């Protein structure tokens, strides 16, 4: 997830005989630079996680139903698109994270809109689903050590969120699931800060909100 100040696509570093025409600056791959997709990916992840966590924490139980449309279009499709753009930028971490969690939200939407499948899987099956995502999130957390302090904090809290939700699903203890909901709210807040940092730093062309990049 590239959280950095984006350089402008069009520069006036060269002049043409026609008179100061803007010149596209090609990237190292021979293509013009593209905007940082990190804001879209983090924003989609944050908003969808926030909605579901409102339900899991017990603050607004009905938010679990309202999140389905967001899970499909924003957390799912938009986040997968952000991941594909990260592939174009050559960002392996961002591409893997956004595409994977976009797929997670698409899978979540599919399970919740096909209740017969969730019923057939039972608590143990859904618990295994959450466990698999916990494992993935933990190893992405290890990789996040070399990204930025902000992303590392997002993945640490997200790992704790998945651990709590997994245990809650396997044991049926409501309090643990609610703890996962509160951790999810914290995850969403951190991811939203990241999205805001990408947008504001790119737009203002300087570091306004720090993300504490890895040295």
GUMI-63477 format. One line per field, with one value per atom (N, C-alpha, C): residue number from 1; residue in one letter; chain; atom name; x, y, z. Coordinates in steps of 0.02 Angstrom, whole numbers. Example, Ala and Ser with C-alpha at 12.3 -4.5 7.8 and 13.67 -1.06 7.14 Angstrom:
# GUMI-63477
nr	(1:1:1:2:2:2)
rest	(a:a:a:s:s:s)
kette	(A:A:A:A:A:A)
atom	(N:CA:C:N:CA:C)
X	(660:615:660:642:684:645)
Y	(-284:-225:-165:-112:-53:2)
Z	(390:390:390:354:357:394)
***
This chain:
# GUMI-63477
nr	(1:1:1:2:2:2:3:3:3:4:4:4:5:5:5:6:6:6:7:7:7:8:8:8:9:9:9:10:10:10:11:11:11:12:12:12:13:13:13:14:14:14:15:15:15:16:16:16:17:17:17:18:18:18:19:19:19:20:20:20:21:21:21:22:22:22:23:23:23:24:24:24:25:25:25:26:26:26:27:27:27:28:28:28:29:29:29:30:30:30:31:31:31:32:32:32:33:33:33:34:34:34:35:35:35:36:36:36:37:37:37:38:38:38:39:39:39:40:40:40:41:41:41:42:42:42:43:43:43:44:44:44:45:45:45:46:46:46:47:47:47:48:48:48:49:49:49:50:50:50:51:51:51:52:52:52:53:53:53:54:54:54:55:55:55:56:56:56:57:57:57:58:58:58:59:59:59:60:60:60:61:61:61:62:62:62:63:63:63:64:64:64:65:65:65:66:66:66:67:67:67:68:68:68:69:69:69:70:70:70:71:71:71:72:72:72:73:73:73:74:74:74:75:75:75:76:76:76:77:77:77:78:78:78:79:79:79:80:80:80:81:81:81:82:82:82:83:83:83:84:84:84:85:85:85:86:86:86:87:87:87:88:88:88:89:89:89:90:90:90:91:91:91:92:92:92:93:93:93:94:94:94:95:95:95:96:96:96:97:97:97:98:98:98:99:99:99:100:100:100:101:101:101:102:102:102:103:103:103:104:104:104:105:105:105:106:106:106:107:107:107:108:108:108:109:109:109:110:110:110:111:111:111:112:112:112:113:113:113:114:114:114:115:115:115:116:116:116:117:117:117:118:118:118:119:119:119:120:120:120:121:121:121:122:122:122:123:123:123:124:124:124:125:125:125:126:126:126:127:127:127:128:128:128:129:129:129:130:130:130:131:131:131:132:132:132:133:133:133:134:134:134:135:135:135:136:136:136:137:137:137:138:138:138:139:139:139:140:140:140:141:141:141:142:142:142:143:143:143:144:144:144:145:145:145:146:146:146:147:147:147:148:148:148:149:149:149:150:150:150:151:151:151:152:152:152:153:153:153:154:154:154:155:155:155:156:156:156:157:157:157:158:158:158:159:159:159:160:160:160:161:161:161:162:162:162:163:163:163:164:164:164:165:165:165:166:166:166:167:167:167:168:168:168:169:169:169:170:170:170:171:171:171:172:172:172:173:173:173:174:174:174:175:175:175:176:176:176:177:177:177:178:178:178:179:179:179:180:180:180:181:181:181:182:182:182:183:183:183:184:184:184:185:185:185:186:186:186:187:187:187:188:188:188:189:189:189:190:190:190:191:191:191:192:192:192:193:193:193:194:194:194:195:195:195:196:196:196:197:197:197:198:198:198:199:199:199:200:200:200:201:201:201:202:202:202:203:203:203:204:204:204:205:205:205:206:206:206:207:207:207:208:208:208:209:209:209:210:210:210:211:211:211:212:212:212:213:213:213:214:214:214:215:215:215)
rest	(x:x:x:x:x:x:x:x:x:x:x:x:x:x:x:x:x:x:x:x:x:x:x:x:x:x:x:x:x:x:x:x:x:x:x:x:x:x:x:x:x:x:x:x:x:x:x:x:x:x:x:x:x:x:x:x:x:x:x:x:x:x:x:x:x:x:x:x:x:x:x:x:x:x:x:x:x:x:x:x:x:x:x:x:x:x:x:x:x:x:x:x:x:x:x:x:x:x:x:x:x:x:x:x:x:x:x:x:x:x:x:x:x:x:x:x:x:x:x:x:x:x:x:x:x:x:x:x:x:x:x:x:x:x:x:x:x:x:x:x:x:x:x:x:x:x:x:x:x:x:x:x:x:x:x:x:x:x:x:x:x:x:x:x:x:x:x:x:x:x:x:x:x:x:x:x:x:x:x:x:x:x:x:x:x:x:x:x:x:x:x:x:x:x:x:x:x:x:x:x:x:x:x:x:x:x:x:x:x:x:x:x:x:x:x:x:x:x:x:x:x:x:x:x:x:x:x:x:x:x:x:x:x:x:x:x:x:x:x:x:x:x:x:x:x:x:x:x:x:x:x:x:x:x:x:x:x:x:x:x:x:x:x:x:x:x:x:x:x:x:x:x:x:x:x:x:x:x:x:x:x:x:x:x:x:x:x:x:x:x:x:x:x:x:x:x:x:x:x:x:x:x:x:x:x:x:x:x:x:x:x:x:x:x:x:x:x:x:x:x:x:x:x:x:x:x:x:x:x:x:x:x:x:x:x:x:x:x:x:x:x:x:x:x:x:x:x:x:x:x:x:x:x:x:x:x:x:x:x:x:x:x:x:x:x:x:x:x:x:x:x:x:x:x:x:x:x:x:x:x:x:x:x:x:x:x:x:x:x:x:x:x:x:x:x:x:x:x:x:x:x:x:x:x:x:x:x:x:x:x:x:x:x:x:x:x:x:x:x:x:x:x:x:x:x:x:x:x:x:x:x:x:x:x:x:x:x:x:x:x:x:x:x:x:x:x:x:x:x:x:x:x:x:x:x:x:x:x:x:x:x:x:x:x:x:x:x:x:x:x:x:x:x:x:x:x:x:x:x:x:x:x:x:x:x:x:x:x:x:x:x:x:x:x:x:x:x:x:x:x:x:x:x:x:x:x:x:x:x:x:x:x:x:x:x:x:x:x:x:x:x:x:x:x:x:x:x:x:x:x:x:x:x:x:x:x:x:x:x:x:x:x:x:x:x:x:x:x:x:x:x:x:x:x:x:x:x:x:x:x:x:x:x:x:x:x:x:x:x:x:x:x:x:x:x:x:x:x:x:x:x:x:x:x:x:x:x:x:x:x:x:x:x:x:x:x:x:x:x:x:x:x:x:x:x:x:x:x:x:x:x:x:x:x:x:x:x:x:x:x:x:x:x:x:x:x:x:x:x:x:x:x:x:x:x:x:x:x:x:x:x:x:x:x:x)
kette	(A:A:A:A:A:A:A:A:A:A:A:A:A:A:A:A:A:A:A:A:A:A:A:A:A:A:A:A:A:A:A:A:A:A:A:A:A:A:A:A:A:A:A:A:A:A:A:A:A:A:A:A:A:A:A:A:A:A:A:A:A:A:A:A:A:A:A:A:A:A:A:A:A:A:A:A:A:A:A:A:A:A:A:A:A:A:A:A:A:A:A:A:A:A:A:A:A:A:A:A:A:A:A:A:A:A:A:A:A:A:A:A:A:A:A:A:A:A:A:A:A:A:A:A:A:A:A:A:A:A:A:A:A:A:A:A:A:A:A:A:A:A:A:A:A:A:A:A:A:A:A:A:A:A:A:A:A:A:A:A:A:A:A:A:A:A:A:A:A:A:A:A:A:A:A:A:A:A:A:A:A:A:A:A:A:A:A:A:A:A:A:A:A:A:A:A:A:A:A:A:A:A:A:A:A:A:A:A:A:A:A:A:A:A:A:A:A:A:A:A:A:A:A:A:A:A:A:A:A:A:A:A:A:A:A:A:A:A:A:A:A:A:A:A:A:A:A:A:A:A:A:A:A:A:A:A:A:A:A:A:A:A:A:A:A:A:A:A:A:A:A:A:A:A:A:A:A:A:A:A:A:A:A:A:A:A:A:A:A:A:A:A:A:A:A:A:A:A:A:A:A:A:A:A:A:A:A:A:A:A:A:A:A:A:A:A:A:A:A:A:A:A:A:A:A:A:A:A:A:A:A:A:A:A:A:A:A:A:A:A:A:A:A:A:A:A:A:A:A:A:A:A:A:A:A:A:A:A:A:A:A:A:A:A:A:A:A:A:A:A:A:A:A:A:A:A:A:A:A:A:A:A:A:A:A:A:A:A:A:A:A:A:A:A:A:A:A:A:A:A:A:A:A:A:A:A:A:A:A:A:A:A:A:A:A:A:A:A:A:A:A:A:A:A:A:A:A:A:A:A:A:A:A:A:A:A:A:A:A:A:A:A:A:A:A:A:A:A:A:A:A:A:A:A:A:A:A:A:A:A:A:A:A:A:A:A:A:A:A:A:A:A:A:A:A:A:A:A:A:A:A:A:A:A:A:A:A:A:A:A:A:A:A:A:A:A:A:A:A:A:A:A:A:A:A:A:A:A:A:A:A:A:A:A:A:A:A:A:A:A:A:A:A:A:A:A:A:A:A:A:A:A:A:A:A:A:A:A:A:A:A:A:A:A:A:A:A:A:A:A:A:A:A:A:A:A:A:A:A:A:A:A:A:A:A:A:A:A:A:A:A:A:A:A:A:A:A:A:A:A:A:A:A:A:A:A:A:A:A:A:A:A:A:A:A:A:A:A:A:A:A:A:A:A:A:A:A:A:A:A:A:A:A:A:A:A:A:A:A:A:A:A:A:A:A:A:A:A:A:A:A:A:A:A:A:A:A:A:A:A:A:A:A:A:A)
atom	(N:CA:C:N:CA:C:N:CA:C:N:CA:C:N:CA:C:N:CA:C:N:CA:C:N:CA:C:N:CA:C:N:CA:C:N:CA:C:N:CA:C:N:CA:C:N:CA:C:N:CA:C:N:CA:C:N:CA:C:N:CA:C:N:CA:C:N:CA:C:N:CA:C:N:CA:C:N:CA:C:N:CA:C:N:CA:C:N:CA:C:N:CA:C:N:CA:C:N:CA:C:N:CA:C:N:CA:C:N:CA:C:N:CA:C:N:CA:C:N:CA:C:N:CA:C:N:CA:C:N:CA:C:N:CA:C:N:CA:C:N:CA:C:N:CA:C:N:CA:C:N:CA:C:N:CA:C:N:CA:C:N:CA:C:N:CA:C:N:CA:C:N:CA:C:N:CA:C:N:CA:C:N:CA:C:N:CA:C:N:CA:C:N:CA:C:N:CA:C:N:CA:C:N:CA:C:N:CA:C:N:CA:C:N:CA:C:N:CA:C:N:CA:C:N:CA:C:N:CA:C:N:CA:C:N:CA:C:N:CA:C:N:CA:C:N:CA:C:N:CA:C:N:CA:C:N:CA:C:N:CA:C:N:CA:C:N:CA:C:N:CA:C:N:CA:C:N:CA:C:N:CA:C:N:CA:C:N:CA:C:N:CA:C:N:CA:C:N:CA:C:N:CA:C:N:CA:C:N:CA:C:N:CA:C:N:CA:C:N:CA:C:N:CA:C:N:CA:C:N:CA:C:N:CA:C:N:CA:C:N:CA:C:N:CA:C:N:CA:C:N:CA:C:N:CA:C:N:CA:C:N:CA:C:N:CA:C:N:CA:C:N:CA:C:N:CA:C:N:CA:C:N:CA:C:N:CA:C:N:CA:C:N:CA:C:N:CA:C:N:CA:C:N:CA:C:N:CA:C:N:CA:C:N:CA:C:N:CA:C:N:CA:C:N:CA:C:N:CA:C:N:CA:C:N:CA:C:N:CA:C:N:CA:C:N:CA:C:N:CA:C:N:CA:C:N:CA:C:N:CA:C:N:CA:C:N:CA:C:N:CA:C:N:CA:C:N:CA:C:N:CA:C:N:CA:C:N:CA:C:N:CA:C:N:CA:C:N:CA:C:N:CA:C:N:CA:C:N:CA:C:N:CA:C:N:CA:C:N:CA:C:N:CA:C:N:CA:C:N:CA:C:N:CA:C:N:CA:C:N:CA:C:N:CA:C:N:CA:C:N:CA:C:N:CA:C:N:CA:C:N:CA:C:N:CA:C:N:CA:C:N:CA:C:N:CA:C:N:CA:C:N:CA:C:N:CA:C:N:CA:C:N:CA:C:N:CA:C:N:CA:C:N:CA:C:N:CA:C:N:CA:C:N:CA:C:N:CA:C:N:CA:C:N:CA:C:N:CA:C:N:CA:C:N:CA:C:N:CA:C:N:CA:C:N:CA:C:N:CA:C:N:CA:C:N:CA:C:N:CA:C:N:CA:C:N:CA:C:N:CA:C:N:CA:C:N:CA:C:N:CA:C:N:CA:C:N:CA:C:N:CA:C:N:CA:C:N:CA:C:N:CA:C:N:CA:C:N:CA:C:N:CA:C:N:CA:C:N:CA:C:N:CA:C:N:CA:C:N:CA:C:N:CA:C:N:CA:C:N:CA:C:N:CA:C:N:CA:C:N:CA:C)
X	(42:0:44:51:97:65:91:67:123:119:174:146:187:166:174:120:122:150:192:217:163:160:109:120:65:68:97:79:102:153:210:261:276:310:333:409:438:511:543:505:532:486:515:476:475:419:415:416:428:430:361:309:241:228:273:265:241:285:271:214:212:161:178:127:141:168:215:246:232:207:196:263:272:334:323:356:346:376:346:373:430:459:515:493:429:404:382:394:376:305:270:201:199:150:143:127:146:129:53:29:-42:-50:-110:-124:-116:-102:-92:-159:-166:-229:-237:-186:-190:-249:-266:-322:-387:-398:-459:-460:-404:-402:-413:-377:-384:-453:-479:-545:-600:-595:-645:-641:-580:-571:-597:-581:-600:-676:-709:-781:-819:-800:-835:-823:-761:-744:-781:-787:-824:-896:-929:-999:-1010:-969:-977:-960:-911:-890:-942:-981:-1037:-1086:-1095:-1140:-1106:-1044:-1009:-1000:-989:-979:-1045:-1101:-1167:-1190:-1152:-1173:-1235:-1232:-1289:-1297:-1333:-1338:-1363:-1407:-1436:-1386:-1328:-1278:-1251:-1260:-1238:-1275:-1339:-1378:-1361:-1352:-1338:-1270:-1224:-1156:-1152:-1203:-1198:-1185:-1222:-1211:-1141:-1119:-1052:-999:-1010:-962:-954:-1008:-1004:-969:-993:-971:-909:-904:-848:-792:-808:-758:-734:-778:-760:-733:-777:-758:-707:-721:-676:-608:-607:-542:-502:-535:-500:-470:-508:-483:-420:-421:-363:-303:-315:-262:-232:-274:-250:-208:-227:-187:-120:-120:-57:-10:-37:4:37:-2:25:82:76:128:188:183:238:241:186:183:155:199:178:135:156:119:48:44:-22:-66:-37:-77:-104:-61:-83:-136:-125:-171:-239:-240:-304:-343:-310:-346:-373:-334:-355:-413:-408:-462:-524:-514:-572:-608:-569:-599:-633:-603:-634:-704:-710:-776:-825:-801:-845:-869:-823:-842:-891:-879:-925:-994:-997:-1062:-1097:-1059:-1089:-1116:-1078:-1101:-1165:-1166:-1224:-1285:-1276:-1334:-1353:-1318:-1335:-1338:-1389:-1392:-1391:-1414:-1413:-1342:-1296:-1226:-1196:-1209:-1184:-1213:-1277:-1309:-1277:-1262:-1231:-1160:-1124:-1057:-1058:-1109:-1113:-1061:-1063:-1016:-944:-933:-865:-838:-880:-859:-843:-886:-873:-812:-804:-745:-681:-684:-625:-611:-664:-657:-620:-640:-608:-536:-526:-459:-411:-433:-391:-370:-418:-402:-358:-364:-319:-247:-237:-169:-141:-181:-158:-139:-181:-169:-106:-93:-33:30:32:94:99:42:46:70:56:80:156:185:258:287:256:280:272:219:205:259:302:356:400:406:449:410:349:310:310:267:264:235:246:219:144:113:40:13:40:15:29:85:100:48:29:-22:-89:-106:-169:-170:-116:-115:-109:-75:-73:-143:-179:-247:-294:-285:-328:-317:-255:-241:-277:-274:-310:-385:-410:-481:-501:-464:-480:-473:-423:-414:-475:-498:-556:-619:-630:-689:-687:-628:-621:-637:-608:-621:-695:-723:-793:-839:-822:-863:-856:-796:-786:-817:-812:-837:-909:-933:-1000:-1006:-950:-950:-960:-1017:-1035:-986:-962:-917:-853:-828:-766:-779:-838:-856:-864:-893:-900:-832:-785:-717:-688:-700:-678:-709:-771:-804:-770:-753:-719:-650:-614:-549:-557:-611:-625:-637:-670:-680:-614:-568:-501:-464:-470:-439:-464:-530:-561:-535:-528:-505:-433:-390:-321:-318:-359:-359:-387:-437:-464:-411:-373:-319:-270:-254:-209:-236:-301:-332:-330:-345:-344:-274:-223:-154:-134:-154:-137:-168:-232:-268:-239:-232:-211:-138:-95:-24:-14:-52:-47:-75:-130:-163:-124:-98:-62:12:34:103:156:139:187:160:203:181:144:79:37:22:5:-9:45:83:137:111:147:131:188:243:300:328:355:381:440:448:503:569:620:686:720)
Y	(-59:0:62:94:150:210:229:289:340:380:426:486:538:597:581:588:572:631:618:669:684:745:761:722:703:666:708:771:815:865:869:917:964:1017:1064:1066:1006:1002:1011:1003:1012:1058:1095:1140:1113:1125:1105:1167:1156:1212:1244:1206:1234:1283:1282:1332:1305:1277:1256:1206:1157:1105:1059:1037:992:925:897:834:780:723:667:637:626:595:520:479:407:378:323:287:243:206:162:107:92:39:67:132:161:186:189:213:276:321:378:355:394:378:377:335:334:355:375:397:339:357:306:274:208:174:158:176:160:192:253:287:249:227:189:123:87:22:27:73:81:107:154:181:129:87:34:-17:-35:-82:-53:10:42:47:72:84:18:-33:-98:-130:-126:-154:-117:-52:-11:-33:-42:-62:-130:-179:-246:-246:-206:-205:-172:-126:-98:-153:-202:-258:-307:-325:-373:-349:-283:-255:-249:-253:-246:-174:-127:-57:-46:-69:-65:-134:-180:-248:-251:-206:-208:-186:-160:-140:-200:-260:-321:-333:-313:-321:-265:-204:-147:-151:-190:-193:-233:-272:-318:-281:-228:-190:-159:-134:-105:-158:-217:-272:-293:-291:-311:-256:-195:-144:-106:-89:-48:-90:-128:-172:-225:-248:-301:-276:-254:-235:-178:-124:-66:-84:-125:-142:-189:-235:-277:-233:-183:-137:-101:-79:-46:-94:-157:-206:-216:-216:-224:-164:-104:-44:-47:-77:-84:-131:-182:-225:-183:-137:-94:-50:-27:14:-25:-92:-134:-142:-130:-136:-204:-252:-321:-325:-290:-292:-265:-204:-174:-214:-242:-282:-344:-377:-439:-424:-371:-355:-332:-283:-256:-308:-344:-394:-450:-470:-524:-503:-445:-424:-402:-380:-368:-433:-487:-553:-577:-561:-580:-550:-486:-454:-481:-499:-531:-599:-636:-701:-692:-641:-626:-611:-568:-551:-614:-658:-718:-765:-773:-816:-789:-722:-693:-689:-691:-690:-760:-809:-880:-916:-902:-928:-1004:-1037:-1110:-1137:-1100:-1120:-1110:-1052:-1039:-1088:-1105:-1153:-1222:-1240:-1305:-1307:-1251:-1248:-1251:-1220:-1219:-1173:-1169:-1126:-1147:-1213:-1237:-1219:-1224:-1208:-1134:-1091:-1019:-1002:-1038:-1028:-1045:-1099:-1118:-1064:-1035:-981:-922:-904:-849:-867:-930:-952:-946:-964:-960:-887:-841:-771:-744:-773:-754:-771:-832:-854:-807:-792:-748:-679:-653:-586:-585:-639:-641:-638:-676:-673:-608:-576:-510:-458:-470:-426:-428:-488:-494:-454:-458:-420:-345:-325:-254:-219:-257:-227:-182:-200:-162:-110:-95:-45:22:29:91:74:119:109:107:147:147:81:56:-8:-65:-63:-116:-115:-56:-52:-77:-61:-86:-163:-193:-266:-301:-270:-299:-302:-246:-243:-287:-289:-333:-406:-425:-494:-510:-464:-475:-478:-439:-441:-509:-535:-601:-656:-651:-701:-702:-643:-639:-666:-647:-670:-745:-772:-844:-882:-861:-894:-887:-828:-817:-863:-874:-917:-990:-1013:-1083:-1098:-1050:-1062:-1040:-995:-969:-919:-894:-846:-775:-747:-682:-627:-629:-576:-573:-630:-631:-602:-619:-590:-514:-491:-419:-386:-420:-393:-386:-437:-432:-373:-357:-299:-234:-228:-167:-161:-218:-216:-197:-221:-203:-129:-97:-25:12:-13:18:8:-52:-66:-17:-7:38:109:131:199:208:159:163:164:120:117:181:211:274:330:329:378:369:307:293:320:308:333:409:440:513:540:505:526:524:471:466:523:536:588:657:673:740:753:703:713:719:678:682:747:769:830:893:894:953:951:896:889:896:877:876:831:813:770:811:803:836:787:726:673:620:609:559:488:443:372:331:365:332:275:292:240:203:141:100:128:127:151:100)
Z	(0:0:0:-57:-59:-27:32:64:57:7:-8:-44:-49:-87:-161:-197:-268:-308:-357:-402:-454:-480:-529:-593:-625:-688:-743:-744:-798:-771:-803:-782:-840:-823:-875:-874:-865:-862:-930:-983:-1051:-1090:-1135:-1177:-1248:-1282:-1351:-1396:-1460:-1507:-1514:-1496:-1501:-1445:-1393:-1341:-1275:-1234:-1166:-1161:-1205:-1198:-1141:-1101:-1046:-1073:-1036:-1057:-1005:-1027:-982:-962:-897:-874:-869:-909:-906:-843:-820:-763:-786:-738:-755:-803:-805:-849:-916:-928:-992:-995:-937:-935:-893:-904:-860:-790:-740:-671:-663:-617:-601:-528:-511:-443:-395:-332:-280:-263:-274:-258:-185:-144:-73:-37:-57:-25:-37:-98:-114:-77:-78:-45:29:62:134:153:112:127:121:69:60:117:135:190:255:269:332:339:287:292:301:263:268:336:359:425:480:473:522:527:471:470:503:484:513:588:607:677:721:693:731:752:707:723:771:757:800:871:879:946:984:949:980:983:955:958:914:852:807:774:804:778:706:686:619:565:585:536:498:526:493:428:426:364:315:341:299:265:294:267:202:186:128:62:50:-12:-14:42:46:36:65:59:-14:-52:-123:-165:-160:-207:-185:-121:-99:-68:-17:13:-34:-79:-125:-191:-235:-303:-304:-267:-267:-239:-187:-157:-202:-236:-285:-340:-362:-414:-389:-326:-297:-297:-281:-282:-351:-402:-470:-491:-470:-484:-448:-388:-352:-391:-424:-467:-521:-550:-603:-577:-514:-484:-460:-462:-439:-364:-329:-256:-237:-224:-209:-146:-94:-31:-39:-68:-77:-123:-176:-224:-190:-151:-117:-64:-24:30:3:-42:-65:-104:-149:-188:-143:-94:-49:-5:26:71:31:-30:-73:-87:-99:-109:-45:13:77:83:66:72:21:-38:-87:-61:-30:-1:57:97:153:126:75:45:18:-15:-44:10:64:119:151:161:195:150:85:39:17:41:29:96:136:205:209:155:157:158:126:127:196:227:294:344:335:380:372:311:299:328:325:353:429:458:531:562:628:664:652:650:640:571:520:453:446:473:471:513:568:610:572:532:491:439:411:363:395:456:492:512:530:549:490:431:372:359:368:358:414:473:528:510:484:465:412:361:308:336:381:409:451:487:529:486:431:391:352:337:307:358:421:474:478:470:469:412:353:295:307:344:354:395:428:468:424:360:314:273:292:255:292:341:381:449:496:563:562:519:516:491:435:408:456:489:538:593:617:670:645:582:554:554:532:527:595:642:710:740:736:765:725:658:617:635:648:668:733:781:845:834:787:771:745:696:669:721:764:817:863:883:928:893:830:794:783:770:759:823:878:942:960:949:964:924:861:818:839:855:875:943:989:1057:1068:1026:1035:1092:1117:1172:1142:1157:1128:1147:1208:1231:1191:1168:1128:1059:1031:966:972:1027:1038:1045:1078:1082:1011:969:899:864:881:852:872:935:959:927:922:889:815:784:715:706:754:752:755:796:800:734:706:641:588:587:538:547:610:623:597:609:585:509:478:404:375:406:383:387:441:447:389:373:317:252:239:178:176:233:237:224:252:242:169:134:63:24:36:-1:14:79:97:78:88:71:-5:-43:-116:-143:-114:-139:-120:-60:-36:-56:-86:-111:-57:4:58:114:160:215:266:269:318:375:356:405:400:452:449:450:417:418:445:464:494:452:393:348:378:358:382:355:396:375:330)
***
